[in-house]
Amino acid sequence: MIDSASASILPETFGDLEGWRIRTPHGTARMVRQGAQLLGYDAADGRPVVWLSEQARYRRGVSVRGGVPVCWPWFGVYARNPESVRHAVGAPQDAPSHGVARDVDWQLTEQHVRDGEAELAFACDLSRGLGPWLHPTRLELRARFGREISLALTTRNLGTQPYTLSLALHTYLAVSDSRAVSILGLDGLDYIDTARGWTVQRQQGPVAIAEETDRIYQGVDRPIEVRDPQWRRTLRIRGGNSRSAVVWNPWVDKAARLADYADDAWQRMLCVETARVMDDVLTVAPGEAVTVSVTIEVQAD
């Protein structure tokens, strides 16, 4: 246990999962060892920033619905990943979506508080392979909570051969009403519309949620902002070492089919995911460590 007058990291069990509750003057976070997953984050004013499903279940071997699951070494439907990723992974074509890292236990390697901020570091040693992944690798995730929320995922290639993978920090954001927010920073970029037959489209103006939305944006070179007029705030998302992003909201019909997800939960969340996918996949040379990160800032309007 680490505790101070201004910030604390306290152990807590969530269902079957070992975890921690992290408090700072700026908000409260919950993390679990499984997948090094941030479950959720509430700002000091009580409003959620990182959304967690009201129907979330905390079970071994199953990613929790909400928070920030780590998708690695492939993203989404395995068969839709580029050939270079599938060649490196070698999984069956019907392998479960989003890879293997989010369902296994990571080790907590650091935890400390200072100056009203809290930081935790996790590691996952894949030197002996994990599922279909056979390349010697060490994954590290560093989470910082203060005025901003920061997650940094590092892939270390411990082997003698390069490999290619895709990944995402699958961030569920809390909003007042997904139909009332606007997403800025993607204007003029091409995206793959997976909800419309994987067709390539070009974004014109802000992104609005008015139907099932599942888009992979390419060439992202600026922060993405989610403006929420009802909550009078803007969530500013800055990706580090990432030029692709995913915007997702299941809308009505798909929400009814999702596990651990209320039928109307699509109104209270949307995903803006910092990623390395499609044309932006990540190749890691032998001995190299590559970090992809996301920082979330809450700005009052």
MARPA-438086 format. One record per residue (C-alpha): residue in one letter; x, y, z; residue number from 0. Coordinates in Angstrom, 1 decimal. Layout:
BEGIN
{code->A x->X y->Y z->Z pos->NUM}
...
This chain:
BEGIN
{code->M x->0.0 y->0.0 z->0.0 pos->0}
{code->I x->1.2 y->3.5 z->-0.8 pos->1}
{code->D x->-0.6 y->6.4 z->0.7 pos->2}
{code->S x->-0.1 y->10.1 z->1.2 pos->3}
{code->A x->-2.2 y->13.1 z->2.1 pos->4}
{code->S x->-2.7 y->14.1 z->-1.5 pos->5}
{code->A x->-2.7 y->10.9 z->-3.5 pos->6}
{code->S x->-3.0 y->7.1 z->-2.7 pos->7}
{code->I x->-2.7 y->3.7 z->-4.4 pos->8}
{code->L x->-4.7 y->1.1 z->-2.4 pos->9}
{code->P x->-5.2 y->-2.6 z->-3.2 pos->10}
{code->E x->-8.8 y->-3.6 z->-4.0 pos->11}
{code->T x->-10.5 y->-6.7 z->-5.5 pos->12}
{code->F x->-13.0 y->-6.3 z->-8.3 pos->13}
{code->G x->-14.9 y->-9.5 z->-8.5 pos->14}
{code->D x->-12.4 y->-12.2 z->-9.4 pos->15}
{code->L x->-9.7 y->-9.7 z->-10.3 pos->16}
{code->E x->-6.9 y->-8.2 z->-8.2 pos->17}
{code->G x->-6.5 y->-4.5 z->-8.6 pos->18}
{code->W x->-6.0 y->-1.1 z->-7.2 pos->19}
{code->R x->-7.9 y->2.1 z->-6.5 pos->20}
{code->I x->-5.9 y->5.2 z->-7.3 pos->21}
{code->R x->-6.9 y->8.6 z->-5.9 pos->22}
{code->T x->-5.4 y->12.0 z->-6.6 pos->23}
{code->P x->-6.8 y->15.5 z->-6.0 pos->24}
{code->H x->-7.9 y->15.4 z->-9.7 pos->25}
{code->G x->-9.9 y->12.2 z->-9.7 pos->26}
{code->T x->-10.1 y->8.4 z->-9.0 pos->27}
{code->A x->-9.0 y->5.5 z->-11.2 pos->28}
{code->R x->-9.4 y->1.8 z->-10.9 pos->29}
{code->M x->-6.9 y->-0.7 z->-12.5 pos->30}
{code->V x->-6.6 y->-4.5 z->-12.5 pos->31}
{code->R x->-3.6 y->-6.8 z->-12.9 pos->32}
{code->Q x->-5.4 y->-8.7 z->-15.7 pos->33}
{code->G x->-4.4 y->-7.0 z->-18.9 pos->34}
{code->A x->-3.0 y->-4.0 z->-17.0 pos->35}
{code->Q x->-6.4 y->-2.6 z->-17.7 pos->36}
{code->L x->-7.6 y->0.8 z->-16.6 pos->37}
{code->L x->-11.2 y->0.1 z->-15.6 pos->38}
{code->G x->-12.4 y->3.6 z->-15.3 pos->39}
{code->Y x->-11.6 y->7.1 z->-14.2 pos->40}
{code->D x->-13.9 y->9.7 z->-12.5 pos->41}
{code->A x->-12.9 y->13.3 z->-12.3 pos->42}
{code->A x->-12.9 y->15.2 z->-9.0 pos->43}
{code->D x->-16.3 y->16.7 z->-9.8 pos->44}
{code->G x->-17.7 y->13.1 z->-9.8 pos->45}
{code->R x->-18.3 y->12.9 z->-13.6 pos->46}
{code->P x->-16.8 y->9.9 z->-15.3 pos->47}
{code->V x->-14.0 y->10.5 z->-17.9 pos->48}
{code->V x->-13.1 y->6.9 z->-18.8 pos->49}
{code->W x->-16.3 y->4.9 z->-19.0 pos->50}
{code->L x->-17.0 y->1.6 z->-17.4 pos->51}
{code->S x->-20.0 y->-0.5 z->-18.2 pos->52}
{code->E x->-22.7 y->-0.6 z->-15.5 pos->53}
{code->Q x->-23.0 y->-4.3 z->-16.3 pos->54}
{code->A x->-19.3 y->-5.1 z->-16.3 pos->55}
{code->R x->-18.3 y->-8.4 z->-14.8 pos->56}
{code->Y x->-14.9 y->-9.1 z->-13.4 pos->57}
{code->R x->-14.0 y->-12.6 z->-14.6 pos->58}
{code->R x->-10.7 y->-14.3 z->-15.1 pos->59}
{code->G x->-9.6 y->-14.6 z->-18.7 pos->60}
{code->V x->-12.3 y->-12.1 z->-20.0 pos->61}
{code->S x->-11.6 y->-8.4 z->-20.7 pos->62}
{code->V x->-13.8 y->-6.1 z->-18.7 pos->63}
{code->R x->-16.3 y->-4.0 z->-20.8 pos->64}
{code->G x->-15.1 y->-0.4 z->-20.7 pos->65}
{code->G x->-12.0 y->1.3 z->-19.4 pos->66}
{code->V x->-8.9 y->1.0 z->-21.6 pos->67}
{code->P x->-8.2 y->-2.6 z->-22.7 pos->68}
{code->V x->-4.8 y->-3.2 z->-24.3 pos->69}
{code->C x->-5.3 y->-4.7 z->-27.8 pos->70}
{code->W x->-2.1 y->-6.5 z->-28.8 pos->71}
{code->P x->-0.5 y->-8.0 z->-31.1 pos->72}
{code->W x->-3.5 y->-7.6 z->-33.4 pos->73}
{code->F x->-6.5 y->-5.3 z->-33.4 pos->74}
{code->G x->-10.1 y->-6.1 z->-34.1 pos->75}
{code->V x->-11.0 y->-9.1 z->-36.3 pos->76}
{code->Y x->-7.8 y->-11.0 z->-36.8 pos->77}
{code->A x->-8.4 y->-11.9 z->-40.4 pos->78}
{code->R x->-8.8 y->-8.2 z->-41.3 pos->79}
{code->N x->-5.3 y->-7.4 z->-40.1 pos->80}
{code->P x->-2.6 y->-6.7 z->-42.7 pos->81}
{code->E x->-0.7 y->-9.8 z->-44.0 pos->82}
{code->S x->2.5 y->-8.7 z->-42.3 pos->83}
{code->V x->0.8 y->-8.9 z->-38.9 pos->84}
{code->R x->-0.8 y->-12.2 z->-39.6 pos->85}
{code->H x->2.5 y->-13.6 z->-40.8 pos->86}
{code->A x->4.2 y->-12.6 z->-37.5 pos->87}
{code->V x->1.4 y->-13.9 z->-35.3 pos->88}
{code->G x->0.4 y->-17.1 z->-37.1 pos->89}
{code->A x->-3.0 y->-17.4 z->-35.3 pos->90}
{code->P x->-6.0 y->-19.2 z->-36.8 pos->91}
{code->Q x->-8.2 y->-17.1 z->-39.0 pos->92}
{code->D x->-11.0 y->-17.2 z->-36.5 pos->93}
{code->A x->-8.8 y->-16.1 z->-33.5 pos->94}
{code->P x->-10.7 y->-13.9 z->-31.0 pos->95}
{code->S x->-10.6 y->-10.2 z->-31.7 pos->96}
{code->H x->-8.1 y->-7.8 z->-30.2 pos->97}
{code->G x->-5.2 y->-10.2 z->-29.4 pos->98}
{code->V x->-4.0 y->-11.9 z->-26.3 pos->99}
{code->A x->-2.5 y->-9.3 z->-23.9 pos->100}
{code->R x->-5.7 y->-8.1 z->-22.4 pos->101}
{code->D x->-6.7 y->-11.4 z->-20.9 pos->102}
{code->V x->-3.5 y->-12.4 z->-19.0 pos->103}
{code->D x->-2.0 y->-11.2 z->-15.7 pos->104}
{code->W x->0.7 y->-8.5 z->-15.8 pos->105}
{code->Q x->3.1 y->-7.9 z->-12.9 pos->106}
{code->L x->3.0 y->-4.6 z->-11.0 pos->107}
{code->T x->6.6 y->-3.4 z->-11.1 pos->108}
{code->E x->6.4 y->0.1 z->-9.7 pos->109}
{code->Q x->4.0 y->2.2 z->-7.8 pos->110}
{code->H x->4.5 y->5.6 z->-6.3 pos->111}
{code->V x->2.8 y->9.0 z->-5.5 pos->112}
{code->R x->4.3 y->12.4 z->-5.5 pos->113}
{code->D x->3.2 y->16.0 z->-5.8 pos->114}
{code->G x->-0.5 y->15.0 z->-5.9 pos->115}
{code->E x->0.1 y->12.5 z->-8.8 pos->116}
{code->A x->0.1 y->8.7 z->-8.9 pos->117}
{code->E x->2.0 y->6.3 z->-11.2 pos->118}
{code->L x->1.9 y->2.6 z->-11.7 pos->119}
{code->A x->4.0 y->0.4 z->-14.0 pos->120}
{code->F x->3.2 y->-3.1 z->-15.2 pos->121}
{code->A x->5.1 y->-5.7 z->-17.2 pos->122}
{code->C x->4.2 y->-8.9 z->-19.1 pos->123}
{code->D x->7.0 y->-11.3 z->-20.1 pos->124}
{code->L x->6.1 y->-13.2 z->-23.3 pos->125}
{code->S x->9.6 y->-14.8 z->-23.7 pos->126}
{code->R x->8.0 y->-18.2 z->-23.6 pos->127}
{code->G x->5.2 y->-17.3 z->-25.9 pos->128}
{code->L x->1.5 y->-16.5 z->-25.3 pos->129}
{code->G x->-1.1 y->-18.3 z->-27.3 pos->130}
{code->P x->-0.1 y->-18.0 z->-31.0 pos->131}
{code->W x->2.6 y->-15.3 z->-30.2 pos->132}
{code->L x->6.0 y->-17.0 z->-30.2 pos->133}
{code->H x->8.4 y->-14.1 z->-30.4 pos->134}
{code->P x->10.4 y->-13.3 z->-27.2 pos->135}
{code->T x->8.8 y->-10.0 z->-26.0 pos->136}
{code->R x->8.3 y->-7.9 z->-22.9 pos->137}
{code->L x->5.3 y->-5.6 z->-22.7 pos->138}
{code->E x->5.3 y->-2.7 z->-20.3 pos->139}
{code->L x->2.5 y->-0.3 z->-19.5 pos->140}
{code->R x->3.0 y->2.9 z->-17.5 pos->141}
{code->A x->0.0 y->4.7 z->-16.1 pos->142}
{code->R x->0.1 y->8.2 z->-14.7 pos->143}
{code->F x->-2.8 y->10.0 z->-13.0 pos->144}
{code->G x->-2.7 y->13.8 z->-12.3 pos->145}
{code->R x->-4.0 y->16.8 z->-14.1 pos->146}
{code->E x->-3.9 y->14.4 z->-17.1 pos->147}
{code->I x->-4.4 y->10.7 z->-17.6 pos->148}
{code->S x->-1.5 y->9.1 z->-19.4 pos->149}
{code->L x->-1.0 y->5.5 z->-20.6 pos->150}
{code->A x->2.2 y->4.4 z->-22.4 pos->151}
{code->L x->2.5 y->0.9 z->-23.8 pos->152}
{code->T x->6.1 y->-0.3 z->-24.7 pos->153}
{code->T x->6.9 y->-3.4 z->-26.8 pos->154}
{code->R x->10.4 y->-4.7 z->-26.3 pos->155}
{code->N x->11.7 y->-7.2 z->-28.9 pos->156}
{code->L x->13.9 y->-9.6 z->-27.0 pos->157}
{code->G x->14.5 y->-11.9 z->-30.0 pos->158}
{code->T x->16.8 y->-11.9 z->-33.0 pos->159}
{code->Q x->14.2 y->-11.3 z->-35.7 pos->160}
{code->P x->12.0 y->-8.3 z->-36.4 pos->161}
{code->Y x->8.3 y->-8.6 z->-36.3 pos->162}
{code->T x->5.2 y->-6.6 z->-37.2 pos->163}
{code->L x->2.1 y->-6.1 z->-35.1 pos->164}
{code->S x->-1.0 y->-4.0 z->-34.6 pos->165}
{code->L x->-2.3 y->-2.6 z->-31.4 pos->166}
{code->A x->-4.7 y->-0.1 z->-29.8 pos->167}
{code->L x->-5.3 y->1.5 z->-26.4 pos->168}
{code->H x->-9.0 y->0.9 z->-26.7 pos->169}
{code->T x->-10.2 y->3.9 z->-24.8 pos->170}
{code->Y x->-13.9 y->4.1 z->-23.8 pos->171}
{code->L x->-14.8 y->7.8 z->-23.1 pos->172}
{code->A x->-17.7 y->8.9 z->-21.0 pos->173}
{code->V x->-20.0 y->11.5 z->-22.5 pos->174}
{code->S x->-23.3 y->13.1 z->-21.5 pos->175}
{code->D x->-25.0 y->11.9 z->-24.7 pos->176}
{code->S x->-23.1 y->10.5 z->-27.7 pos->177}
{code->R x->-25.6 y->12.1 z->-30.0 pos->178}
{code->A x->-24.8 y->15.6 z->-28.6 pos->179}
{code->V x->-21.0 y->15.6 z->-28.8 pos->180}
{code->S x->-18.7 y->16.5 z->-31.7 pos->181}
{code->I x->-15.3 y->15.0 z->-32.4 pos->182}
{code->L x->-12.8 y->17.4 z->-33.8 pos->183}
{code->G x->-9.3 y->16.8 z->-35.2 pos->184}
{code->L x->-10.1 y->14.3 z->-38.0 pos->185}
{code->D x->-11.4 y->16.7 z->-40.7 pos->186}
{code->G x->-10.0 y->15.9 z->-44.1 pos->187}
{code->L x->-8.6 y->12.5 z->-43.2 pos->188}
{code->D x->-9.4 y->9.3 z->-44.9 pos->189}
{code->Y x->-11.0 y->6.5 z->-42.9 pos->190}
{code->I x->-12.1 y->2.9 z->-43.4 pos->191}
{code->D x->-15.8 y->2.6 z->-42.6 pos->192}
{code->T x->-16.1 y->-0.9 z->-41.3 pos->193}
{code->A x->-19.8 y->-0.5 z->-40.6 pos->194}
{code->R x->-20.3 y->0.2 z->-44.3 pos->195}
{code->G x->-18.5 y->-2.6 z->-45.9 pos->196}
{code->W x->-14.9 y->-1.5 z->-45.2 pos->197}
{code->T x->-15.2 y->1.3 z->-47.7 pos->198}
{code->V x->-12.8 y->4.2 z->-47.7 pos->199}
{code->Q x->-14.3 y->7.6 z->-47.0 pos->200}
{code->R x->-13.0 y->11.1 z->-46.3 pos->201}
{code->Q x->-14.0 y->13.0 z->-43.2 pos->202}
{code->Q x->-15.7 y->16.3 z->-43.7 pos->203}
{code->G x->-16.1 y->18.5 z->-40.7 pos->204}
{code->P x->-16.5 y->17.2 z->-37.1 pos->205}
{code->V x->-17.5 y->13.6 z->-36.5 pos->206}
{code->A x->-21.1 y->13.2 z->-35.2 pos->207}
{code->I x->-22.6 y->10.0 z->-33.8 pos->208}
{code->A x->-25.9 y->9.4 z->-35.5 pos->209}
{code->E x->-25.7 y->5.7 z->-36.3 pos->210}
{code->E x->-23.5 y->2.7 z->-35.7 pos->211}
{code->T x->-20.0 y->4.1 z->-36.1 pos->212}
{code->D x->-16.8 y->2.1 z->-36.5 pos->213}
{code->R x->-14.1 y->4.0 z->-38.4 pos->214}
{code->I x->-10.4 y->3.6 z->-38.7 pos->215}
{code->Y x->-8.8 y->6.9 z->-39.4 pos->216}
{code->Q x->-5.4 y->7.1 z->-41.1 pos->217}
{code->G x->-2.8 y->9.9 z->-41.1 pos->218}
{code->V x->-3.8 y->11.3 z->-37.7 pos->219}
{code->D x->-1.3 y->14.1 z->-37.0 pos->220}
{code->R x->-3.1 y->16.2 z->-34.4 pos->221}
{code->P x->-4.9 y->15.9 z->-31.0 pos->222}
{code->I x->-8.5 y->14.7 z->-31.2 pos->223}
{code->E x->-11.1 y->16.6 z->-29.1 pos->224}
{code->V x->-14.5 y->15.4 z->-27.9 pos->225}
{code->R x->-16.6 y->18.5 z->-27.2 pos->226}
{code->D x->-19.4 y->17.9 z->-24.8 pos->227}
{code->P x->-21.6 y->21.0 z->-24.5 pos->228}
{code->Q x->-24.1 y->19.4 z->-22.0 pos->229}
{code->W x->-21.2 y->18.6 z->-19.6 pos->230}
{code->R x->-19.4 y->21.9 z->-20.5 pos->231}
{code->R x->-16.1 y->20.2 z->-21.1 pos->232}
{code->T x->-13.8 y->19.0 z->-23.8 pos->233}
{code->L x->-11.8 y->15.8 z->-23.7 pos->234}
{code->R x->-8.5 y->16.3 z->-25.5 pos->235}
{code->I x->-6.8 y->13.0 z->-26.6 pos->236}
{code->R x->-3.2 y->13.2 z->-27.7 pos->237}
{code->G x->-1.6 y->10.1 z->-29.2 pos->238}
{code->G x->2.1 y->9.5 z->-29.0 pos->239}
{code->N x->3.9 y->7.6 z->-31.8 pos->240}
{code->S x->0.6 y->6.8 z->-33.5 pos->241}
{code->R x->-0.9 y->8.0 z->-36.8 pos->242}
{code->S x->-4.1 y->5.9 z->-36.7 pos->243}
{code->A x->-7.2 y->6.2 z->-34.5 pos->244}
{code->V x->-10.5 y->4.3 z->-34.2 pos->245}
{code->V x->-13.9 y->5.9 z->-33.5 pos->246}
{code->W x->-16.5 y->3.5 z->-32.3 pos->247}
{code->N x->-20.1 y->3.6 z->-31.0 pos->248}
{code->P x->-22.4 y->0.5 z->-31.4 pos->249}
{code->W x->-25.6 y->2.5 z->-31.6 pos->250}
{code->V x->-29.0 y->0.8 z->-30.9 pos->251}
{code->D x->-29.0 y->-2.6 z->-32.7 pos->252}
{code->K x->-25.4 y->-3.7 z->-32.0 pos->253}
{code->A x->-25.7 y->-2.5 z->-28.4 pos->254}
{code->A x->-28.5 y->-5.0 z->-27.8 pos->255}
{code->R x->-26.1 y->-7.8 z->-29.0 pos->256}
{code->L x->-23.1 y->-6.9 z->-26.8 pos->257}
{code->A x->-22.3 y->-8.8 z->-23.6 pos->258}
{code->D x->-21.9 y->-6.9 z->-20.4 pos->259}
{code->Y x->-23.5 y->-3.8 z->-22.0 pos->260}
{code->A x->-26.8 y->-2.1 z->-21.2 pos->261}
{code->D x->-29.1 y->-1.6 z->-24.2 pos->262}
{code->D x->-28.9 y->2.1 z->-23.8 pos->263}
{code->A x->-25.2 y->2.4 z->-22.8 pos->264}
{code->W x->-24.3 y->3.6 z->-26.3 pos->265}
{code->Q x->-25.7 y->7.0 z->-25.3 pos->266}
{code->R x->-23.2 y->7.3 z->-22.4 pos->267}
{code->M x->-20.0 y->6.4 z->-24.2 pos->268}
{code->L x->-17.9 y->6.4 z->-27.3 pos->269}
{code->C x->-14.5 y->5.1 z->-28.1 pos->270}
{code->V x->-11.6 y->7.1 z->-29.4 pos->271}
{code->E x->-8.8 y->4.6 z->-29.6 pos->272}
{code->T x->-5.1 y->5.5 z->-30.1 pos->273}
{code->A x->-3.8 y->2.8 z->-32.4 pos->274}
{code->R x->-1.2 y->1.4 z->-34.8 pos->275}
{code->V x->-3.3 y->-0.4 z->-37.3 pos->276}
{code->M x->-3.8 y->-0.9 z->-41.1 pos->277}
{code->D x->-1.3 y->1.3 z->-42.9 pos->278}
{code->D x->0.2 y->2.3 z->-39.5 pos->279}
{code->V x->1.2 y->-1.1 z->-38.2 pos->280}
{code->L x->4.3 y->-1.3 z->-36.0 pos->281}
{code->T x->7.5 y->-3.1 z->-36.9 pos->282}
{code->V x->9.9 y->-3.7 z->-34.0 pos->283}
{code->A x->13.5 y->-4.6 z->-34.7 pos->284}
{code->P x->15.6 y->-7.0 z->-32.6 pos->285}
{code->G x->16.6 y->-5.3 z->-29.3 pos->286}
{code->E x->14.3 y->-2.4 z->-30.0 pos->287}
{code->A x->11.7 y->-0.9 z->-27.6 pos->288}
{code->V x->8.8 y->1.1 z->-29.1 pos->289}
{code->T x->6.3 y->3.0 z->-27.1 pos->290}
{code->V x->2.8 y->4.1 z->-28.1 pos->291}
{code->S x->0.9 y->6.4 z->-25.7 pos->292}
{code->V x->-2.3 y->8.3 z->-25.1 pos->293}
{code->T x->-2.9 y->11.3 z->-22.9 pos->294}
{code->I x->-6.3 y->12.5 z->-21.9 pos->295}
{code->E x->-6.9 y->16.0 z->-20.7 pos->296}
{code->V x->-10.2 y->17.3 z->-19.3 pos->297}
{code->Q x->-10.7 y->21.0 z->-20.3 pos->298}
{code->A x->-13.6 y->23.0 z->-18.8 pos->299}
{code->D x->-15.5 y->24.9 z->-21.5 pos->300}
